[in-house]
């Protein structure tokens, strides 16, 4: 099992790839 941090990073990355201008706090690549 992945730990929660890895899962969270994965979800944020997936959202950013789909919607770079979305509501995530991660900077758009």
CHARMM internal coordinates of N, CA and C (Angstrom, degrees):
IC EDIT
DIST 1 N 1 CA 1.4759
DIST 1 CA 1 C 1.5209
ANGL 1 N 1 CA 1 C 111.64
DIST 1 C 2 N 1.2924
ANGL 1 CA 1 C 2 N 116.33
DIHE 1 N 1 CA 1 C 2 N 136.99
DIST 2 N 2 CA 1.4659
ANGL 1 C 2 N 2 CA 120.09
DIHE 1 CA 1 C 2 N 2 CA 174.07
DIST 2 CA 2 C 1.5199
ANGL 2 N 2 CA 2 C 108.96
DIHE 1 C 2 N 2 CA 2 C -72.93
DIST 2 C 3 N 1.3275
ANGL 2 CA 2 C 3 N 116.30
DIHE 2 N 2 CA 2 C 3 N 151.18
DIST 3 N 3 CA 1.4639
ANGL 2 C 3 N 3 CA 116.89
DIHE 2 CA 2 C 3 N 3 CA 175.89
DIST 3 CA 3 C 1.5261
ANGL 3 N 3 CA 3 C 109.33
DIHE 2 C 3 N 3 CA 3 C -79.64
DIST 3 C 4 N 1.3219
ANGL 3 CA 3 C 4 N 116.15
DIHE 3 N 3 CA 3 C 4 N 167.56
DIST 4 N 4 CA 1.4684
ANGL 3 C 4 N 4 CA 120.63
DIHE 3 CA 3 C 4 N 4 CA -173.54
DIST 4 CA 4 C 1.5189
ANGL 4 N 4 CA 4 C 112.06
DIHE 3 C 4 N 4 CA 4 C -60.89
DIST 4 C 5 N 1.3380
ANGL 4 CA 4 C 5 N 116.86
DIHE 4 N 4 CA 4 C 5 N -35.44
DIST 5 N 5 CA 1.4619
ANGL 4 C 5 N 5 CA 119.72
DIHE 4 CA 4 C 5 N 5 CA -178.32
DIST 5 CA 5 C 1.5304
ANGL 5 N 5 CA 5 C 110.18
DIHE 4 C 5 N 5 CA 5 C -64.38
DIST 5 C 6 N 1.3304
ANGL 5 CA 5 C 6 N 117.04
DIHE 5 N 5 CA 5 C 6 N -43.96
DIST 6 N 6 CA 1.4576
ANGL 5 C 6 N 6 CA 120.45
DIHE 5 CA 5 C 6 N 6 CA 179.63
DIST 6 CA 6 C 1.5238
ANGL 6 N 6 CA 6 C 111.13
DIHE 5 C 6 N 6 CA 6 C -63.04
DIST 6 C 7 N 1.3238
ANGL 6 CA 6 C 7 N 115.84
DIHE 6 N 6 CA 6 C 7 N -40.91
DIST 7 N 7 CA 1.4652
ANGL 6 C 7 N 7 CA 120.05
DIHE 6 CA 6 C 7 N 7 CA 178.96
DIST 7 CA 7 C 1.5272
ANGL 7 N 7 CA 7 C 110.28
DIHE 6 C 7 N 7 CA 7 C -63.56
DIST 7 C 8 N 1.3346
ANGL 7 CA 7 C 8 N 116.41
DIHE 7 N 7 CA 7 C 8 N -43.75
DIST 8 N 8 CA 1.4614
ANGL 7 C 8 N 8 CA 120.56
DIHE 7 CA 7 C 8 N 8 CA -179.26
DIST 8 CA 8 C 1.5245
ANGL 8 N 8 CA 8 C 110.79
DIHE 7 C 8 N 8 CA 8 C -62.83
DIST 8 C 9 N 1.3362
ANGL 8 CA 8 C 9 N 117.03
DIHE 8 N 8 CA 8 C 9 N -45.22
DIST 9 N 9 CA 1.4645
ANGL 8 C 9 N 9 CA 120.98
DIHE 8 CA 8 C 9 N 9 CA 178.42
DIST 9 CA 9 C 1.5301
ANGL 9 N 9 CA 9 C 109.81
DIHE 8 C 9 N 9 CA 9 C -60.42
DIST 9 C 10 N 1.3233
ANGL 9 CA 9 C 10 N 116.70
DIHE 9 N 9 CA 9 C 10 N -42.08
DIST 10 N 10 CA 1.4604
ANGL 9 C 10 N 10 CA 121.00
DIHE 9 CA 9 C 10 N 10 CA 179.19
DIST 10 CA 10 C 1.5218
ANGL 10 N 10 CA 10 C 111.83
DIHE 9 C 10 N 10 CA 10 C -61.07
DIST 10 C 11 N 1.3294
ANGL 10 CA 10 C 11 N 116.36
DIHE 10 N 10 CA 10 C 11 N -42.69
DIST 11 N 11 CA 1.4651
ANGL 10 C 11 N 11 CA 120.20
DIHE 10 CA 10 C 11 N 11 CA -179.84
DIST 11 CA 11 C 1.5221
ANGL 11 N 11 CA 11 C 110.80
DIHE 10 C 11 N 11 CA 11 C -66.58
DIST 11 C 12 N 1.3294
ANGL 11 CA 11 C 12 N 116.98
DIHE 11 N 11 CA 11 C 12 N -42.60
DIST 12 N 12 CA 1.4663
ANGL 11 C 12 N 12 CA 120.56
DIHE 11 CA 11 C 12 N 12 CA 179.43
DIST 12 CA 12 C 1.5249
ANGL 12 N 12 CA 12 C 109.78
DIHE 11 C 12 N 12 CA 12 C -62.49
DIST 12 C 13 N 1.3279
ANGL 12 CA 12 C 13 N 116.86
DIHE 12 N 12 CA 12 C 13 N -44.54
DIST 13 N 13 CA 1.4613
ANGL 12 C 13 N 13 CA 120.51
DIHE 12 CA 12 C 13 N 13 CA 179.88
DIST 13 CA 13 C 1.5264
ANGL 13 N 13 CA 13 C 110.38
DIHE 12 C 13 N 13 CA 13 C -61.62
DIST 13 C 14 N 1.3277
ANGL 13 CA 13 C 14 N 116.40
DIHE 13 N 13 CA 13 C 14 N -41.94
DIST 14 N 14 CA 1.4633
ANGL 13 C 14 N 14 CA 120.66
DIHE 13 CA 13 C 14 N 14 CA -179.33
DIST 14 CA 14 C 1.5201
ANGL 14 N 14 CA 14 C 110.86
DIHE 13 C 14 N 14 CA 14 C -63.98
DIST 14 C 15 N 1.3258
ANGL 14 CA 14 C 15 N 116.81
DIHE 14 N 14 CA 14 C 15 N -42.73
DIST 15 N 15 CA 1.4633
ANGL 14 C 15 N 15 CA 121.25
DIHE 14 CA 14 C 15 N 15 CA 179.12
DIST 15 CA 15 C 1.5329
ANGL 15 N 15 CA 15 C 110.27
DIHE 14 C 15 N 15 CA 15 C -65.13
DIST 15 C 16 N 1.3278
ANGL 15 CA 15 C 16 N 116.84
DIHE 15 N 15 CA 15 C 16 N -42.56
DIST 16 N 16 CA 1.4644
ANGL 15 C 16 N 16 CA 120.52
DIHE 15 CA 15 C 16 N 16 CA -179.32
DIST 16 CA 16 C 1.5255
ANGL 16 N 16 CA 16 C 110.56
DIHE 15 C 16 N 16 CA 16 C -62.52
DIST 16 C 17 N 1.3298
ANGL 16 CA 16 C 17 N 117.19
DIHE 16 N 16 CA 16 C 17 N -39.14
DIST 17 N 17 CA 1.4568
ANGL 16 C 17 N 17 CA 120.04
DIHE 16 CA 16 C 17 N 17 CA 179.49
DIST 17 CA 17 C 1.5257
ANGL 17 N 17 CA 17 C 110.70
DIHE 16 C 17 N 17 CA 17 C -65.21
DIST 17 C 18 N 1.3362
ANGL 17 CA 17 C 18 N 116.23
DIHE 17 N 17 CA 17 C 18 N -36.50
DIST 18 N 18 CA 1.4585
ANGL 17 C 18 N 18 CA 120.24
DIHE 17 CA 17 C 18 N 18 CA -179.73
DIST 18 CA 18 C 1.5191
ANGL 18 N 18 CA 18 C 111.89
DIHE 17 C 18 N 18 CA 18 C -78.75
DIST 18 C 19 N 1.3401
ANGL 18 CA 18 C 19 N 116.11
DIHE 18 N 18 CA 18 C 19 N -39.18
DIST 19 N 19 CA 1.4692
ANGL 18 C 19 N 19 CA 120.68
DIHE 18 CA 18 C 19 N 19 CA -174.00
DIST 19 CA 19 C 1.5256
ANGL 19 N 19 CA 19 C 109.98
DIHE 18 C 19 N 19 CA 19 C -142.30
DIST 19 C 20 N 1.3411
ANGL 19 CA 19 C 20 N 118.01
DIHE 19 N 19 CA 19 C 20 N 82.42
DIST 20 N 20 CA 1.4688
ANGL 19 C 20 N 20 CA 121.71
DIHE 19 CA 19 C 20 N 20 CA -176.76
DIST 20 CA 20 C 1.5206
ANGL 20 N 20 CA 20 C 112.63
DIHE 19 C 20 N 20 CA 20 C -57.91
DIST 20 C 21 N 1.3267
ANGL 20 CA 20 C 21 N 117.89
DIHE 20 N 20 CA 20 C 21 N -25.38
DIST 21 N 21 CA 1.4603
ANGL 20 C 21 N 21 CA 120.91
DIHE 20 CA 20 C 21 N 21 CA -178.75
DIST 21 CA 21 C 1.5227
ANGL 21 N 21 CA 21 C 111.44
DIHE 20 C 21 N 21 CA 21 C -102.38
DIST 21 C 22 N 1.3220
ANGL 21 CA 21 C 22 N 115.81
DIHE 21 N 21 CA 21 C 22 N 24.58
DIST 22 N 22 CA 1.4611
ANGL 21 C 22 N 22 CA 120.78
DIHE 21 CA 21 C 22 N 22 CA -176.74
DIST 22 CA 22 C 1.5164
ANGL 22 N 22 CA 22 C 112.46
DIHE 21 C 22 N 22 CA 22 C -78.15
DIST 22 C 23 N 1.3309
ANGL 22 CA 22 C 23 N 115.20
DIHE 22 N 22 CA 22 C 23 N -161.77
DIST 23 N 23 CA 1.4570
ANGL 22 C 23 N 23 CA 120.64
DIHE 22 CA 22 C 23 N 23 CA -172.56
DIST 23 CA 23 C 1.5209
ANGL 23 N 23 CA 23 C 112.79
DIHE 22 C 23 N 23 CA 23 C -91.14
DIST 23 C 24 N 1.3313
ANGL 23 CA 23 C 24 N 118.20
DIHE 23 N 23 CA 23 C 24 N 5.69
DIST 24 N 24 CA 1.4623
ANGL 23 C 24 N 24 CA 119.86
DIHE 23 CA 23 C 24 N 24 CA 179.73
DIST 24 CA 24 C 1.5228
ANGL 24 N 24 CA 24 C 109.68
DIHE 23 C 24 N 24 CA 24 C -72.24
DIST 24 C 25 N 1.3203
ANGL 24 CA 24 C 25 N 116.32
DIHE 24 N 24 CA 24 C 25 N 154.64
DIST 25 N 25 CA 1.4613
ANGL 24 C 25 N 25 CA 120.60
DIHE 24 CA 24 C 25 N 25 CA 179.47
DIST 25 CA 25 C 1.5274
ANGL 25 N 25 CA 25 C 111.45
DIHE 24 C 25 N 25 CA 25 C -86.41
DIST 25 C 26 N 1.3210
ANGL 25 CA 25 C 26 N 116.53
DIHE 25 N 25 CA 25 C 26 N -8.11
DIST 26 N 26 CA 1.4581
ANGL 25 C 26 N 26 CA 120.05
DIHE 25 CA 25 C 26 N 26 CA -179.52
DIST 26 CA 26 C 1.5309
ANGL 26 N 26 CA 26 C 109.64
DIHE 25 C 26 N 26 CA 26 C -71.59
DIST 26 C 27 N 1.3142
ANGL 26 CA 26 C 27 N 118.04
DIHE 26 N 26 CA 26 C 27 N 140.04
DIST 27 N 27 CA 1.4730
ANGL 26 C 27 N 27 CA 121.20
DIHE 26 CA 26 C 27 N 27 CA 179.35
DIST 27 CA 27 C 1.5240
ANGL 27 N 27 CA 27 C 111.12
DIHE 26 C 27 N 27 CA 27 C -67.18
DIST 27 C 28 N 1.3077
ANGL 27 CA 27 C 28 N 116.80
DIHE 27 N 27 CA 27 C 28 N 145.04
DIST 28 N 28 CA 1.4570
ANGL 27 C 28 N 28 CA 120.95
DIHE 27 CA 27 C 28 N 28 CA 178.48
DIST 28 CA 28 C 1.5244
ANGL 28 N 28 CA 28 C 109.39
DIHE 27 C 28 N 28 CA 28 C -71.29
DIST 28 C 29 N 1.3198
ANGL 28 CA 28 C 29 N 116.36
DIHE 28 N 28 CA 28 C 29 N 134.61
DIST 29 N 29 CA 1.4646
ANGL 28 C 29 N 29 CA 120.26
DIHE 28 CA 28 C 29 N 29 CA -178.60
DIST 29 CA 29 C 1.5307
ANGL 29 N 29 CA 29 C 110.18
DIHE 28 C 29 N 29 CA 29 C -72.19
END
COOR INIT
IC SEED 1 N 1 CA 1 C
IC BUILD
